[in-house]
């Protein structure tokens, strides 16, 4: 029988290092957190061979006193907490007192520091479990942590490290996370003697653009939501900027980068009916809450957290992101972050647009009502127009010169010029040319109306003058017979005429122009897929999306200019109108500058 005995301190540290320092990037994260906790305003990182050969981090923080240098390299030595009560309300990034001890156990580490109270800097070195006594060193201010030859004393662990390029990529990811959350700190990153990144002190928006690129910052919606003790602010990418992976997802809680399945689910749900297929959303979000409401002591890496009330946090994040995505980006840019300028769109007063008349107004109104429902105000504003002049023979649209005062008052999606191949609406706004996929746009409009109708239990049913009968599979007929009440809840009154014959007597008004037979058969399949008990919960949006898709205007449907303008105005008034129900874009803008460039004007 083997006797129980205490492990040597070096072995204890190396075991701990397996959790805290998985790779050089893990060490970089821990050291950067210490620099930030030390109130540094400049942090410089030098890496060699992906950080495997050497990692040198210098900061201008408060430093470590001479008498505390050796203690800083010992396990569970920290200045961040001193009692159990402190552990329940962590405000610093580091607090466990394990990082430097773990790093020094699997590398050769040199720690140099200079505090304001000292005449000069002091330095200690740790290697293979031994720590030297402090000796004088040259350093103006702050601290330098220099770690070399990671896992050189543990060959079995060293072989699990990846290539230099891979390890550098992991380090770069850590660097970007820290740079995103602290724009008030200047960061530089060098690799093998070459400067890779340099971020001066700036505001949040400019730092996000510097780290993630101009394309990202130009394709985002803003978030700034707050309750009594929770605040969420940041930016979420519009669905058109979706990614093939989760590589652009940054969520910070009290300035700490975290991964949390509950938060990830909340954000994913907020994107559910605007994100295309298997794409992933992109975002940079900062959540601030009472430290006592968050447990960051779940894992040694401190990247996993638990919330005291996860359900409430899920709902807060979900609704904040959903609300931001629902606001069309062209309508408003609310105040985003500290130091960011608030830009509120003024109330629109549109100039009168003149069109040619295409048939009788009564006929156009009837078509409009069949397409867009009973809200005719937008149509009447654009359809009942005096034809004072005929400015554009082909489209009937009034062309307003870009230099006129009226150009300032264009609606966001402009005024219609005409249709292209019966599929796209071409419109002119103050910036240039707007191209709208009319089916996708109308599908979104109907989808949002159907959701509101279901939520408010306000289905406006239309009884068919002659019930529509059609063939259906025996199993489908039996299913309908068992769920007649369910279909009535979504506006469909069905009847069984024979073992293979169904009749539709009533449909929602908004869907009366759809192919009722095909729509009903598709709804039966959707309902069977989710089960009768889940139709109005889990499968609700999918079923409503099916209904909207069937009822939306189809390709080659000729619309008048007034009807096109009515569609544009409804898009501007509809939440999430930038994407169809499947996450595809509904419109695209080509600026005059890009058009001029295309045709080489001015060259």
DRENMIBA-393614 format. One record per residue (C-alpha): residue number from 1; residue in one letter; x, y, z. Coordinates in nm, 2 decimals, always signed. Example, Ala and Ser with C-alpha at 12.3 -4.5 7.8 and 13.67 -1.06 7.14 Angstrom:
 votor mivo     xx     yy     zz
     1    a  +1.23  -0.45  +0.78
     2    s  +1.37  -0.11  +0.71
END
This chain:
 votor mivo     xx     yy     zz
     1    x  +0.00  +0.00  +0.00
     2    x  +0.13  +0.34  -0.10
     3    x  +0.14  +0.60  +0.17
     4    x  -0.04  +0.93  +0.14
     5    x  +0.21  +1.22  +0.13
     6    x  +0.20  +1.59  +0.03
     7    x  +0.31  +1.68  -0.32
     8    x  +0.61  +1.89  -0.38
     9    x  +0.53  +2.26  -0.44
    10    x  +0.67  +2.25  -0.80
    11    x  +0.45  +1.96  -0.89
    12    x  +0.15  +2.14  -0.74
    13    x  +0.22  +2.44  -0.95
    14    x  +0.26  +2.23  -1.26
    15    x  -0.07  +2.06  -1.20
    16    x  -0.24  +2.40  -1.15
    17    x  -0.06  +2.52  -1.47
    18    x  -0.24  +2.25  -1.67
    19    x  -0.57  +2.43  -1.59
    20    x  -0.46  +2.79  -1.59
    21    x  -0.19  +2.79  -1.87
    22    x  -0.31  +2.56  -2.14
    23    x  -0.09  +2.74  -2.40
    24    x  +0.10  +3.07  -2.44
    25    x  -0.22  +3.25  -2.51
    26    x  -0.35  +3.15  -2.16
    27    x  -0.05  +3.30  -2.00
    28    x  -0.09  +3.62  -2.21
    29    x  -0.45  +3.66  -2.09
    30    x  -0.35  +3.62  -1.72
    31    x  -0.06  +3.87  -1.75
    32    x  -0.27  +4.12  -1.94
    33    x  -0.54  +4.10  -1.67
    34    x  -0.28  +4.18  -1.41
    35    x  -0.16  +4.48  -1.61
    36    x  -0.51  +4.62  -1.64
    37    x  -0.58  +4.56  -1.27
    38    x  -0.26  +4.77  -1.21
    39    x  -0.42  +5.07  -1.38
    40    x  -0.19  +5.06  -1.68
    41    x  -0.26  +5.31  -1.96
    42    x  -0.01  +5.15  -2.20
    43    x  +0.07  +4.78  -2.25
    44    x  +0.33  +4.65  -2.49
    45    x  +0.35  +4.28  -2.59
    46    x  +0.64  +4.11  -2.76
    47    x  +0.61  +3.75  -2.88
    48    x  +0.87  +3.52  -3.04
    49    x  +0.78  +3.20  -3.21
    50    x  +0.41  +3.24  -3.13
    51    x  +0.49  +3.31  -2.77
    52    x  +0.64  +2.96  -2.72
    53    x  +1.00  +3.08  -2.72
    54    x  +0.94  +3.41  -2.54
    55    x  +0.66  +3.64  -2.42
    56    x  +0.74  +3.98  -2.28
    57    x  +0.47  +4.21  -2.15
    58    x  +0.55  +4.56  -2.02
    59    x  +0.31  +4.81  -1.87
    60    x  +0.31  +5.15  -1.70
    61    x  +0.09  +5.04  -1.41
    62    x  +0.14  +5.09  -1.03
    63    x  +0.40  +4.82  -1.01
    64    x  +0.49  +4.56  -0.74
    65    x  +0.69  +4.66  -0.44
    66    x  +1.03  +4.50  -0.38
    67    x  +0.91  +4.31  -0.07
    68    x  +0.62  +4.16  -0.27
    69    x  +0.80  +4.04  -0.58
    70    x  +0.88  +3.69  -0.44
    71    x  +0.54  +3.66  -0.29
    72    x  +0.38  +3.75  -0.63
    73    x  +0.53  +3.43  -0.77
    74    x  +0.38  +3.20  -0.50
    75    x  +0.05  +3.03  -0.53
    76    x  -0.26  +3.19  -0.38
    77    x  -0.09  +3.52  -0.32
    78    x  -0.30  +3.82  -0.43
    79    x  -0.38  +4.18  -0.36
    80    x  -0.73  +4.15  -0.51
    81    x  -0.93  +3.97  -0.24
    82    x  -0.88  +3.91  +0.13
    83    x  -1.20  +3.75  +0.26
    84    x  -1.49  +3.52  +0.15
    85    x  -1.71  +3.82  +0.12
    86    x  -1.47  +3.97  -0.14
    87    x  -1.50  +3.65  -0.34
    88    x  -1.87  +3.70  -0.38
    89    x  -1.83  +4.04  -0.54
    90    x  -1.52  +4.03  -0.76
    91    x  -1.45  +4.37  -0.92
    92    x  -1.10  +4.29  -1.06
    93    x  -1.00  +4.07  -1.35
    94    x  -0.75  +3.86  -1.15
    95    x  -0.81  +3.74  -0.80
    96    x  -0.71  +3.37  -0.76
    97    x  -0.33  +3.43  -0.71
    98    x  -0.24  +3.13  -0.93
    99    x  -0.13  +3.28  -1.27
   100    x  +0.23  +3.39  -1.21
   101    x  +0.31  +3.09  -1.00
   102    x  +0.17  +2.85  -1.27
   103    x  +0.35  +3.04  -1.55
   104    x  +0.68  +3.03  -1.36
   105    x  +0.65  +2.66  -1.30
   106    x  +0.65  +2.58  -1.68
   107    x  +0.88  +2.85  -1.80
   108    x  +1.17  +3.07  -1.71
   109    x  +1.01  +3.38  -1.58
   110    x  +1.17  +3.72  -1.50
   111    x  +0.96  +3.97  -1.31
   112    x  +1.08  +4.33  -1.30
   113    x  +0.88  +4.62  -1.14
   114    x  +0.91  +4.98  -1.03
   115    x  +0.67  +5.15  -0.80
   116    x  +0.64  +5.52  -0.74
   117    x  +0.76  +5.48  -0.38
   118    x  +1.09  +5.31  -0.49
   119    x  +1.41  +5.48  -0.60
   120    x  +1.46  +5.22  -0.88
   121    x  +1.32  +4.89  -1.01
   122    x  +1.37  +4.55  -0.87
   123    x  +1.38  +4.21  -1.04
   124    x  +1.34  +3.84  -0.95
   125    x  +1.37  +3.53  -1.16
   126    x  +1.19  +3.19  -1.12
   127    x  +1.28  +2.87  -1.28
   128    x  +1.21  +2.50  -1.19
   129    x  +1.05  +2.60  -0.86
   130    x  +1.33  +2.82  -0.73
   131    x  +1.30  +3.20  -0.70
   132    x  +1.60  +3.44  -0.67
   133    x  +1.61  +3.72  -0.42
   134    x  +1.52  +4.07  -0.56
   135    x  +1.81  +4.26  -0.73
   136    x  +1.82  +4.61  -0.87
   137    x  +1.71  +4.66  -1.23
   138    x  +1.65  +4.93  -1.48
   139    x  +1.29  +5.03  -1.54
   140    x  +1.13  +5.37  -1.54
   141    x  +0.78  +5.27  -1.43
   142    x  +0.54  +4.97  -1.41
   143    x  +0.61  +4.60  -1.46
   144    x  +0.77  +4.37  -1.71
   145    x  +0.69  +4.00  -1.72
   146    x  +0.93  +3.80  -1.94
   147    x  +0.85  +3.43  -1.98
   148    x  +1.07  +3.21  -2.20
   149    x  +1.07  +2.85  -2.32
   150    x  +0.71  +2.74  -2.24
   151    x  +0.69  +2.38  -2.12
   152    x  +1.06  +2.32  -2.18
   153    x  +1.08  +2.14  -1.85
   154    x  +0.77  +1.93  -1.93
   155    x  +0.83  +1.77  -2.27
   156    x  +0.51  +1.57  -2.26
   157    x  +0.31  +1.89  -2.25
   158    x  +0.53  +2.07  -2.49
   159    x  +0.45  +1.83  -2.77
   160    x  +0.08  +1.92  -2.74
   161    x  +0.15  +2.28  -2.85
   162    x  +0.06  +2.36  -3.21
   163    x  +0.27  +2.53  -3.47
   164    x  +0.41  +2.88  -3.42
   165    x  +0.14  +3.03  -3.65
   166    x  -0.14  +2.86  -3.46
   167    x  -0.01  +2.96  -3.12
   168    x  +0.03  +3.32  -3.24
   169    x  -0.33  +3.33  -3.37
   170    x  -0.45  +3.23  -3.02
   171    x  -0.24  +3.50  -2.86
   172    x  -0.37  +3.76  -3.12
   173    x  -0.73  +3.66  -3.03
   174    x  -0.66  +3.73  -2.66
   175    x  -0.49  +4.06  -2.75
   176    x  -0.79  +4.17  -2.95
   177    x  -1.03  +4.08  -2.67
   178    x  -0.84  +4.30  -2.42
   179    x  -0.81  +4.58  -2.67
   180    x  -1.18  +4.58  -2.74
   181    x  -1.29  +4.61  -2.38
   182    x  -1.03  +4.88  -2.28
   183    x  -1.01  +5.15  -2.54
   184    x  -0.87  +5.38  -2.27
   185    x  -0.55  +5.18  -2.28
   186    x  -0.29  +5.19  -2.55
   187    x  -0.19  +4.85  -2.68
   188    x  +0.09  +4.73  -2.91
   189    x  +0.17  +4.38  -3.03
   190    x  +0.49  +4.26  -3.19
   191    x  +0.57  +3.92  -3.32
   192    x  +0.93  +3.81  -3.41
   193    x  +1.04  +4.18  -3.39
   194    x  +0.76  +4.30  -3.63
   195    x  +0.49  +4.54  -3.52
   196    x  +0.15  +4.37  -3.59
   197    x  -0.10  +4.59  -3.41
   198    x  -0.09  +4.93  -3.25
   199    x  -0.41  +5.07  -3.09
   200    x  -0.39  +5.42  -2.94
   201    x  -0.62  +5.54  -2.67
   202    x  -0.96  +5.62  -2.82
   203    x  -1.33  +5.56  -2.77
   204    x  -1.53  +5.24  -2.80
   205    x  -1.65  +5.28  -3.15
   206    x  -1.31  +5.37  -3.29
   207    x  -1.14  +5.09  -3.11
   208    x  -1.40  +4.84  -3.24
   209    x  -1.34  +4.97  -3.59
   210    x  -0.96  +4.94  -3.55
   211    x  -0.98  +4.58  -3.42
   212    x  -1.26  +4.44  -3.63
   213    x  -1.25  +4.66  -3.94
   214    x  -1.45  +4.93  -4.12
   215    x  -1.68  +4.67  -4.29
   216    x  -1.80  +4.55  -3.96
   217    x  -1.86  +4.89  -3.80
   218    x  -2.06  +5.00  -4.11
   219    x  -2.29  +4.70  -4.08
   220    x  -2.41  +4.72  -3.73
   221    x  -2.71  +4.81  -3.51
   222    x  -2.66  +4.98  -3.18
   223    x  -2.77  +4.87  -2.83
   224    x  -2.80  +5.07  -2.52
   225    x  -3.05  +4.92  -2.27
   226    x  -3.07  +4.95  -1.90
   227    x  -3.28  +4.83  -1.61
   228    x  -3.25  +4.91  -1.25
   229    x  -2.92  +4.73  -1.20
   230    x  -2.83  +4.59  -1.54
   231    x  -2.69  +4.77  -1.85
   232    x  -2.62  +4.63  -2.19
   233    x  -2.45  +4.84  -2.45
   234    x  -2.25  +4.77  -2.77
   235    x  -2.32  +4.68  -3.13
   236    x  -2.46  +4.38  -3.31
   237    x  -2.40  +4.31  -3.68
   238    x  -2.70  +4.33  -3.91
   239    x  -2.79  +3.98  -4.04
   240    x  -2.64  +4.06  -4.38
   241    x  -2.30  +4.06  -4.21
   242    x  -2.35  +3.72  -4.06
   243    x  -2.04  +3.49  -4.03
   244    x  -1.97  +3.12  -4.12
   245    x  -1.83  +3.08  -3.77
   246    x  -1.84  +3.23  -3.42
   247    x  -1.51  +3.42  -3.48
   248    x  -1.66  +3.77  -3.43
   249    x  -1.86  +3.72  -3.11
   250    x  -1.74  +3.92  -2.81
   251    x  -1.94  +3.93  -2.49
   252    x  -1.80  +4.10  -2.18
   253    x  -1.95  +4.10  -1.83
   254    x  -1.81  +4.37  -1.61
   255    x  -1.52  +4.41  -1.85
   256    x  -1.44  +4.04  -1.85
   257    x  -1.46  +3.84  -2.17
   258    x  -1.68  +3.54  -2.10
   259    x  -1.85  +3.25  -2.27
   260    x  -2.19  +3.15  -2.14
   261    x  -2.43  +2.91  -2.30
   262    x  -2.73  +3.10  -2.17
   263    x  -2.62  +3.43  -2.31
   264    x  -2.53  +3.26  -2.64
   265    x  -2.88  +3.11  -2.66
   266    x  -3.04  +3.45  -2.59
   267    x  -2.85  +3.62  -2.87
   268    x  -2.91  +3.33  -3.11
   269    x  -3.29  +3.35  -3.03
   270    x  -3.29  +3.72  -3.10
   271    x  -3.15  +3.65  -3.45
   272    x  -3.38  +3.36  -3.51
   273    x  -3.60  +3.49  -3.79
   274    x  -3.35  +3.73  -3.94
   275    x  -3.04  +3.51  -3.97
   276    x  -2.99  +3.29  -4.28
   277    x  -2.96  +2.92  -4.24
   278    x  -2.65  +2.81  -4.05
   279    x  -2.49  +3.15  -4.03
   280    x  -2.37  +3.30  -3.70
   281    x  -2.43  +3.65  -3.57
   282    x  -2.14  +3.89  -3.50
   283    x  -2.14  +4.13  -3.20
   284    x  -1.94  +4.32  -2.94
   285    x  -2.15  +4.36  -2.63
   286    x  -2.08  +4.49  -2.28
   287    x  -2.29  +4.39  -1.99
   288    x  -2.25  +4.57  -1.66
   289    x  -2.42  +4.44  -1.34
   290    x  -2.37  +4.42  -0.97
   291    x  -2.06  +4.19  -0.92
   292    x  -2.26  +4.01  -0.65
   293    x  -2.50  +3.89  -0.92
   294    x  -2.22  +3.71  -1.11
   295    x  -2.01  +3.41  -1.00
   296    x  -1.67  +3.43  -1.19
   297    x  -1.51  +3.16  -0.97
   298    x  -1.65  +2.87  -1.18
   299    x  -1.32  +2.78  -1.36
   300    x  -0.95  +2.87  -1.31
   301    x  -0.95  +3.04  -1.65
   302    x  -1.23  +3.27  -1.53
   303    x  -1.39  +3.27  -1.87
   304    x  -1.70  +3.08  -1.75
   305    x  -1.95  +3.25  -1.53
   306    x  -2.28  +3.19  -1.36
   307    x  -2.56  +3.44  -1.30
   308    x  -2.76  +3.45  -0.99
   309    x  -3.08  +3.49  -1.19
   310    x  -3.01  +3.33  -1.53
   311    x  -3.37  +3.35  -1.66
   312    x  -3.40  +3.72  -1.60
   313    x  -3.06  +3.78  -1.76
   314    x  -3.16  +3.57  -2.06
   315    x  -3.48  +3.77  -2.11
   316    x  -3.30  +4.10  -2.07
   317    x  -3.03  +4.02  -2.33
   318    x  -3.28  +3.86  -2.57
   319    x  -3.52  +4.15  -2.57
   320    x  -3.24  +4.41  -2.59
   321    x  -3.08  +4.25  -2.90
   322    x  -3.42  +4.17  -3.06
   323    x  -3.52  +4.53  -3.01
   324    x  -3.20  +4.66  -3.17
   325    x  -3.24  +4.43  -3.47
   326    x  -3.61  +4.53  -3.51
   327    x  -3.52  +4.89  -3.56
   328    x  -3.44  +4.94  -3.92
   329    x  -3.08  +5.07  -3.93
   330    x  -3.17  +5.34  -4.17
   331    x  -3.43  +5.50  -3.93
   332    x  -3.23  +5.57  -3.62
   333    x  -2.89  +5.54  -3.47
   334    x  -2.94  +5.57  -3.09
   335    x  -2.67  +5.66  -2.85
   336    x  -2.44  +5.36  -2.84
   337    x  -2.16  +5.38  -2.60
   338    x  -1.98  +5.63  -2.38
   339    x  -1.81  +5.90  -2.60
   340    x  -2.03  +5.80  -2.90
   341    x  -2.24  +6.07  -3.07
   342    x  -2.61  +6.02  -3.06
   343    x  -2.77  +6.06  -3.40
   344    x  -3.15  +6.07  -3.41
   345    x  -3.32  +6.09  -3.74
   346    x  -3.56  +6.38  -3.76
   347    x  -3.93  +6.33  -3.83
   348    x  -3.98  +6.29  -4.20
   349    x  -4.17  +6.53  -4.41
   350    x  -4.16  +6.39  -4.76
   351    x  -4.18  +6.61  -5.07
   352    x  -4.47  +6.55  -5.29
   353    x  -4.39  +6.31  -5.57
   354    x  -4.56  +6.32  -5.91
   355    x  -4.65  +6.01  -6.10
   356    x  -4.82  +5.92  -6.42
   357    x  -5.15  +5.74  -6.37
   358    x  -5.16  +5.37  -6.45
   359    x  -5.53  +5.28  -6.47
   360    x  -5.80  +5.39  -6.23
   361    x  -5.72  +5.48  -5.87
   362    x  -6.00  +5.25  -5.76
   363    x  -5.83  +4.96  -5.93
   364    x  -5.50  +5.04  -5.77
   365    x  -5.65  +5.08  -5.43
   366    x  -5.82  +4.74  -5.46
   367    x  -5.49  +4.58  -5.56
   368    x  -5.31  +4.75  -5.28
   369    x  -5.56  +4.63  -5.02
   370    x  -5.52  +4.28  -5.14
   371    x  -5.14  +4.31  -5.12
   372    x  -5.09  +4.51  -4.80
   373    x  -5.41  +4.47  -4.60
   374    x  -5.65  +4.74  -4.47
   375    x  -5.40  +5.01  -4.38
   376    x  -5.45  +5.23  -4.68
   377    x  -5.31  +5.56  -4.54
   378    x  -4.97  +5.51  -4.69
   379    x  -5.12  +5.41  -5.02
   380    x  -5.36  +5.70  -5.03
   381    x  -5.08  +5.94  -4.96
   382    x  -4.88  +5.82  -5.26
   383    x  -5.16  +5.72  -5.49
   384    x  -5.40  +6.02  -5.49
   385    x  -5.15  +6.25  -5.64
   386    x  -5.22  +6.54  -5.88
   387    x  -5.04  +6.48  -6.21
   388    x  -4.92  +6.84  -6.26
   389    x  -4.64  +6.73  -6.49
   390    x  -4.50  +6.42  -6.65
   391    x  -4.14  +6.42  -6.56
   392    x  -4.04  +6.06  -6.63
   393    x  -4.23  +5.89  -6.91
   394    x  -4.11  +5.54  -6.83
   395    x  -4.17  +5.52  -6.46
   396    x  -4.37  +5.82  -6.36
   397    x  -4.13  +5.90  -6.08
   398    x  -4.03  +6.25  -6.00
   399    x  -3.66  +6.29  -6.05
   400    x  -3.52  +6.53  -5.79
   401    x  -3.17  +6.67  -5.85
   402    x  -2.92  +6.58  -5.58
   403    x  -2.84  +6.95  -5.53
   404    x  -3.20  +7.06  -5.44
   405    x  -3.32  +7.13  -5.09
   406    x  -3.59  +6.87  -5.13
   407    x  -3.33  +6.60  -5.15
   408    x  -3.27  +6.63  -4.78
   409    x  -3.63  +6.52  -4.71
   410    x  -3.62  +6.19  -4.91
   411    x  -3.76  +5.90  -4.72
   412    x  -3.49  +5.64  -4.64
   413    x  -3.59  +5.40  -4.92
   414    x  -3.67  +5.69  -5.16
   415    x  -3.93  +5.69  -5.44
   416    x  -3.99  +5.42  -5.69
   417    x  -3.87  +5.45  -6.05
   418    x  -4.00  +5.12  -6.18
   419    x  -3.97  +4.74  -6.19
   420    x  -3.68  +4.53  -6.32
   421    x  -3.78  +4.20  -6.48
   422    x  -4.09  +4.19  -6.25
   423    x  -3.87  +4.10  -5.96
   424    x  -3.70  +4.41  -5.83
   425    x  -3.82  +4.76  -5.75
   426    x  -3.58  +5.04  -5.85
   427    x  -3.60  +5.35  -5.63
   428    x  -3.41  +5.67  -5.59
   429    x  -3.32  +5.81  -5.24
   430    x  -3.09  +6.09  -5.13
   431    x  -2.78  +5.87  -5.15
   432    x  -2.84  +5.71  -5.49
   433    x  -3.01  +5.39  -5.62
   434    x  -3.22  +5.15  -5.41
   435    x  -3.29  +4.80  -5.53
   436    x  -3.56  +4.61  -5.35
   437    x  -3.65  +4.24  -5.38
   438    x  -4.03  +4.29  -5.37
   439    x  -4.12  +3.94  -5.28
   440    x  -3.88  +3.92  -4.99
   441    x  -3.98  +4.26  -4.87
   442    x  -4.35  +4.19  -4.88
   443    x  -4.29  +3.86  -4.71
   444    x  -4.13  +4.03  -4.41
   445    x  -4.41  +4.28  -4.39
   446    x  -4.68  +4.01  -4.39
   447    x  -4.48  +3.80  -4.14
   448    x  -4.46  +4.08  -3.89
   449    x  -4.83  +4.16  -3.94
   450    x  -4.91  +3.79  -3.88
   451    x  -4.71  +3.78  -3.56
   452    x  -4.88  +4.09  -3.43
   453    x  -5.22  +3.94  -3.52
   454    x  -5.14  +3.62  -3.34
   455    x  -5.00  +3.79  -3.03
   456    x  -5.31  +4.01  -3.00
   457    x  -5.56  +3.74  -3.10
   458    x  -5.68  +3.97  -3.37
   459    x  -5.72  +3.75  -3.68
   460    x  -5.94  +3.92  -3.93
   461    x  -6.10  +3.62  -4.11
   462    x  -6.25  +3.63  -4.46
   463    x  -6.52  +3.38  -4.54
   464    x  -6.48  +3.25  -4.90
   465    x  -6.79  +3.30  -5.12
   466    x  -6.74  +2.95  -5.24
   467    x  -6.55  +2.71  -5.02
   468    x  -6.23  +2.59  -5.18
   469    x  -6.21  +2.21  -5.20
   470    x  -5.90  +2.00  -5.28
   471    x  -5.75  +1.66  -5.25
   472    x  -5.55  +1.57  -4.94
   473    x  -5.38  +1.25  -4.82
   474    x  -5.59  +1.04  -4.58
   475    x  -5.35  +1.09  -4.30
   476    x  -5.36  +1.46  -4.35
   477    x  -5.74  +1.46  -4.34
   478    x  -5.74  +1.26  -4.02
   479    x  -5.49  +1.50  -3.87
   480    x  -5.71  +1.80  -3.96
   481    x  -6.02  +1.64  -3.82
   482    x  -5.84  +1.60  -3.49
   483    x  -5.71  +1.96  -3.49
   484    x  -5.99  +2.17  -3.63
   485    x  -5.98  +2.40  -3.33
   486    x  -5.61  +2.45  -3.37
   487    x  -5.64  +2.56  -3.73
   488    x  -5.92  +2.80  -3.64
   489    x  -5.68  +2.96  -3.39
   490    x  -5.46  +3.06  -3.68
   491    x  -5.75  +3.19  -3.89
   492    x  -5.84  +2.88  -4.10
   493    x  -6.18  +2.72  -4.09
   494    x  -6.15  +2.38  -4.25
   495    x  -6.41  +2.11  -4.31
   496    x  -6.39  +1.74  -4.39
   497    x  -6.59  +1.65  -4.71
   498    x  -6.46  +1.30  -4.77
   499    x  -6.18  +1.08  -4.66
   500    x  -5.95  +1.25  -4.91
   501    x  -6.11  +1.58  -4.96
   502    x  -6.08  +1.90  -4.75
   503    x  -6.26  +2.23  -4.78
   504    x  -6.14  +2.58  -4.67
   505    x  -6.42  +2.81  -4.57
   506    x  -6.24  +3.09  -4.40
   507    x  -5.88  +3.23  -4.42
   508    x  -5.71  +3.54  -4.27
   509    x  -5.79  +3.85  -4.47
   510    x  -5.42  +3.91  -4.52
   511    x  -5.37  +3.58  -4.70
   512    x  -5.68  +3.57  -4.93
   513    x  -5.46  +3.63  -5.24
   514    x  -5.24  +3.33  -5.17
   515    x  -5.27  +2.98  -5.33
   516    x  -5.50  +2.87  -5.05
   517    x  -5.49  +2.49  -5.13
   518    x  -5.11  +2.48  -5.14
   519    x  -5.08  +2.70  -4.83
   520    x  -5.32  +2.48  -4.63
   521    x  -5.13  +2.16  -4.73
   522    x  -4.80  +2.32  -4.62
   523    x  -4.95  +2.43  -4.30
   524    x  -5.07  +2.08  -4.23
   525    x  -4.72  +1.95  -4.27
   526    x  -4.57  +2.23  -4.05
   527    x  -4.83  +2.16  -3.78
   528    x  -4.76  +1.78  -3.79
   529    x  -4.38  +1.85  -3.77
   530    x  -4.41  +2.05  -3.44
   531    x  -4.71  +1.86  -3.30
   532    x  -5.04  +2.02  -3.20
   533    x  -4.92  +2.11  -2.85
   534    x  -4.62  +2.30  -2.98
   535    x  -4.77  +2.48  -3.28
   536    x  -4.84  +2.81  -3.10
   537    x  -4.51  +2.80  -2.91
   538    x  -4.20  +2.63  -3.06
   539    x  -4.33  +2.62  -3.42
   540    x  -4.52  +2.95  -3.41
   541    x  -4.27  +3.16  -3.62
   542    x  -4.20  +2.88  -3.87
   543    x  -4.57  +2.84  -3.94
   544    x  -4.63  +3.21  -3.97
   545    x  -4.33  +3.24  -4.21
   546    x  -4.49  +2.97  -4.43
   547    x  -4.81  +3.17  -4.44
   548    x  -4.63  +3.49  -4.52
   549    x  -4.42  +3.33  -4.80
   550    x  -4.74  +3.20  -4.97
   551    x  -4.92  +3.53  -4.95
   552    x  -4.63  +3.76  -5.06
   553    x  -4.64  +3.91  -5.41
   554    x  -4.47  +3.69  -5.66
   555    x  -4.22  +3.76  -5.94
   556    x  -4.37  +3.91  -6.26
   557    x  -4.65  +4.07  -6.07
   558    x  -4.68  +4.42  -6.23
   559    x  -4.72  +4.70  -5.98
   560    x  -4.79  +5.06  -6.04
   561    x  -4.56  +5.33  -5.91
   562    x  -4.80  +5.41  -5.63
   563    x  -4.81  +5.05  -5.52
   564    x  -4.43  +5.03  -5.53
   565    x  -4.41  +5.34  -5.31
   566    x  -4.66  +5.19  -5.07
   567    x  -4.44  +4.89  -5.04
   568    x  -4.14  +5.11  -4.97
   569    x  -4.32  +5.31  -4.70
   570    x  -4.44  +4.99  -4.53
   571    x  -4.09  +4.85  -4.53
   572    x  -3.97  +5.17  -4.35
   573    x  -4.24  +5.12  -4.09
   574    x  -4.18  +4.74  -4.04
   575    x  -3.95  +4.59  -3.78
   576    x  -3.67  +4.38  -3.92
   577    x  -3.75  +4.49  -4.28
   578    x  -3.39  +4.47  -4.38
   579    x  -3.41  +4.09  -4.41
   580    x  -3.67  +3.85  -4.52
   581    x  -3.79  +3.57  -4.29
   582    x  -3.50  +3.35  -4.40
   583    x  -3.23  +3.61  -4.33
   584    x  -3.17  +3.72  -4.68
   585    x  -3.14  +4.10  -4.75
   586    x  -3.45  +4.27  -4.89
   587    x  -3.29  +4.57  -5.03
   588    x  -2.95  +4.71  -5.15
   589    x  -2.83  +5.06  -5.19
   590    x  -2.58  +5.18  -5.45
   591    x  -2.45  +5.52  -5.38
   592    x  -2.40  +5.79  -5.64
   593    x  -2.03  +5.79  -5.55
   594    x  -2.01  +5.42  -5.64
   595    x  -2.21  +5.47  -5.96
   596    x  -1.98  +5.75  -6.06
   597    x  -1.68  +5.52  -5.99
   598    x  -1.84  +5.25  -6.20
   599    x  -1.88  +5.47  -6.50
   600    x  -1.55  +5.65  -6.44
   601    x  -1.71  +5.99  -6.41
   602    x  -1.47  +6.27  -6.33
   603    x  -1.17  +6.08  -6.46
END
